[in-house]
Amino acid sequence: MKNVFLQLSIIGILFIFVPTGMKANTAPDSIHTLKHVMKIHVAVPDSALKLLDVMENRKLEKPCLINAQRSLSYSQKRQPQMSVNYALKALQDTTLRSERLYYLQTMSCIAAAYQRLANYEQSIHYLTEGIQFSREIGHKQTEADFLFTMGENYYALNQRQEAYDCFEQAIQLLENEKEFRMKPTLSYFYGQLTNYLAGEQKYNEAIAISNKREDLINQMKKQKGIPQGYIDQQLSYLYIKQAYLYAQLGILQKASTHFEKFSATRYSKHKAAHIDITAYRLAMKQYKQIID
């Protein structure tokens, strides 16, 4: 059930927190700032780590914040054990909790790392703390992210009822929010829940969720400034999944119609779409097309 986005399901919230309260750096070299490290850690995590070493040696920032950023950089490098080590080191400093966005970032890194290490119980432990803290500061999107990821951990532990309870709580939290910035996350939640339901052959329930996602994407289409490439990708994911679900139910005309809609998107030509296309053709018993 894992997909490419699963590894980023927690870490993705960090980009909501483009830090605005970072300390100004009096050093002449402006690259030695936490703000700069945050900007580059995705593209060049090794460079980010070297900058953090220099900052530590020059005592340009609190050690707990430097370790928090190291944890994030190692998470980007897909080195979960190193990410955990530095996150726990950051948490040893009780002042980190007063830096609330860094504290949530650190909790995110720990939970994500333990999830990657298949230590789902530990991931749930830190997610529980993160949910409580998110509620205390009133950051609903982070709370929703933590809840959904907790559901994924419960699902991995085969605790299905607990998993779906968490999914439902996360989705309801964002459905009740009108802010536009919540909608892309909600769309992702709908898509992931559709995948889980389809994996259990609950195709009618999956279609109901995918229909809610379609309504949401149509709302986002009307939003000024939203990248058209994003909408195209969202519709691509939606249509091929709907085509697959209808094919599984034997409603072949609807399956074909949604596959045509999918084929009209630009993202359908992307290599990453081939897996979904193959799944659809298998459901339609189009074996010759698969061979071709």
N, C-alpha and C positions, 0 to 999 in steps of 0.2 A: 504493500500500500504506500510505500514511501515514494515521494517524487522529489524533483530537484529542489523545490522550495522548502521541503521539510527541514533541512539543516538550518535554514534561516528563519524558521517560524518564530523563534524568540528574538534572535539578534536583529531581525528586521525592525523591531520597534525602536531601536536606537536611533534610527534616522528620523524619527518623529522628534527626537530630542536634539535637534541641532543646537548645541549649547549656546545660550545667550548670556550666561552669567559667568563666563570664565574670566579669571583674573588677567588683567593686562600684563604683558610681559615687558619689563624694562630693558631686557637684553637687546642689543642692536640687531641681533640675528632673529628675525621674526619667525623663522621656521621652527625655532625651539619653543613652541607653544602647544598646549593641548588642543587648541582649535585647529592648528595645522596638522597635527597628528591625526585628528579625527577625519580631516579631509582626505588624507592619503592612505589610511590604513587598509582600505579595501583594495586599491590598485597595487600598492607596494608595501605590504605589511612588514617586510624586512627593513625597509628604510624607516618606517615608523618606529620599529623597535630600536634602531640605532639612535634615532633622535631622542627617544625616551631615556636611553643610557646616558647621553650627554646632559639631558635635563636633570637627571638624578645626580650626576657628578657635580654639576654646577649649582645644585639645590634651587632650581628654578620653580619647582612645584612641590606640593605635598607628596610624600612617598606613597600614600594610599591611592592618590589619584593617578600617579604614574603606574602603579601596579594594576589599577583598574584598566588603564589603557593597554597595558601589556596583555592582560587577559583577553581583551577584545581583539588585539592584533593576532594573538595565537589562535583564537577562534577562527579568524579569517584564514589562517594558514592550515586549518583543519588539523590542529594539534590539540585535541581536547584535554589531555592530561596536563599539558603546560598551561592551558587556559584556566583549568581548575586551580592549579597550584598558585598562580598569581592572583586569581580572584579571592581565594581563601586568605592569602597574605594581605590583600587590600582590606578585607573584612576584619582582620585582627585589630585594625585601628578604629576605635569607636567613633572617631570624628567623621568617618565616611558616611554614616547615617545622616549627618547634617547636610551633606552634599547629595541631596535626594535623587537627582537624576543620575549621578554616578553610582549611587547605591543601587538603584534599580537596574542600571546597566550591568553592574557586577552580579546581581542576582540572576539576571538574564544569562550572562556568560556561564555561570555555574550550572544553571538548569539545562542549558543547551549542551554543555560539555558532558554532563552526566547522561543526557539522553543519547548522545552519540556513542558514549561508552556502554550503552545498554544497561546502565544503572538507573532504572526507571524510578525506583523507590526514592533514591536520593534526589533525583530531579524533581519529583513531586514534593519532597520536603521543602526545597528552596522555592518552588513555585508557590506553595502555600504561604510562605512568608512574604513573597513578592506581591501576591494578591492582597494580603492584608495591608501592606504598605501602600499599594496603589489606591486602595479605598481610602486610606487615611489622608492622602494628598489629593484625592478626587480626580485621578487620571484614569478615566474609564477605558480608553483605548488600550493602555498597558494592562489593565485588569483583564480585559477581554482576551488579549494575546496570551497572557499567562493561563487563563482558564482553558482556552482552546488547546494549548500545548499540554496542559495537565491531562486533558481528555485523550490526547494522542499517547501519552505515557500509559494511562489506564488501558487504552486499547491494546497497546503492546503487551501489557500484563494479562490480557484476555479478561479484563474486568469491564465487560461491555456496557453494563447499566451505568456504572460510574462514568465511563467515557462519554456516553451520550448525554448524561446529565450535565457534564462540563461543556460539551459542545452547545447544548441548548442555552445554558446560562450565558456563554460568550456571545452567541448570536443574538439573544434577546437584548443583551446590554447594548449592542451596536444598533439593532433595529430601532431602539427607542431614542437614539440620538439623531438629530437632524443635521449635524455638521457634516459638510461634504468630505472632510479628510477621513472620516470614519468609513466611507463607502467602499474604497478599494479593499480594505481589510475585510469588511463584511462579504464582499464578492469572493474573496479567497476562501473565507470560512464556508460559504455555500458550496464552492467547488470541491473542497476537501471532504465535506460531509456527504456530498453526492458520491464521491469515490468510495467512501467507507460503506455507504448503503449499497452501492452497486456490487462491491466485493462480497457482500452477504446475499446477493441476488434479490434485494429488496427494491426491485426496479420501479415500481409505482411510487414508492416513497422518494426514491432518488429523482424521479421526474418532477415531483412536486417541488422539491428543493431547487432543481435546476430552473423551473419556471419562475421561482422567486428571484433567482439570480438574473434571469433575463429581464425581468421588470427593473431590477436595480441597475443593470448595465444601460438600459434605455434611459433611466433617470440621469446617469452619469454622462451620457452622450449629449445631453442638453446643457451641461455645465460648461461655461466659457473657460477657455484656456486648457482644457484637459487634452493631453496628447492623443492624436488620432491613432497613432501606432498602438497605444495602450488599449484603446477601445477595440481596435481590430483584433488584437491578441485575445482579449477577454471574450469577444464573440466567437473567435475560432475555438477556444477551449469549450465554450458553451455548446456550440452547434454540433461538434463531433461527439461530445458526450451524449447529447440528446439523441443523435442518430444511432449511437451504440445502444442506448437504453431502449429505444423503440424497436430496434432490430431484435434485441433479446426478448421482447414481449411479442414478437411476431407481427408488429404493426409496420409492415414493410413500406407502405406508401409514405408514412410520416418519417420513417427512417431515411428514405431516399431524399425527401424534401429537405431535411435538416443537413444531410450530407452535401446537397447542392449549395445550401447556404454557407456551409463550412468551406467548400471549394472556392467560393467567391471571395473569401478573405485572403489578404496577403500572407498572413502567417501560415496558411495551409500549405504553402510552398516550402516552408522551412523544414529542414531535416528532422527537427525535434518532433514534428507532427506525424512522422511516419509510424511511430508505435501506435498512436491512437487510430490512424487510418487502418492499420493491419487488424487491430482489435475489432473495428467496425466491420471490415470485410469478412473476418472469421464469423462474426455473428450473423452476417448476411449469407454465409456459405459461398462467398465469391472467391473460390479457391484459385481459379485461373488468373484473376486479377492480382492475387497475392503473388503467384509464381511469376507473372509478368513483371 
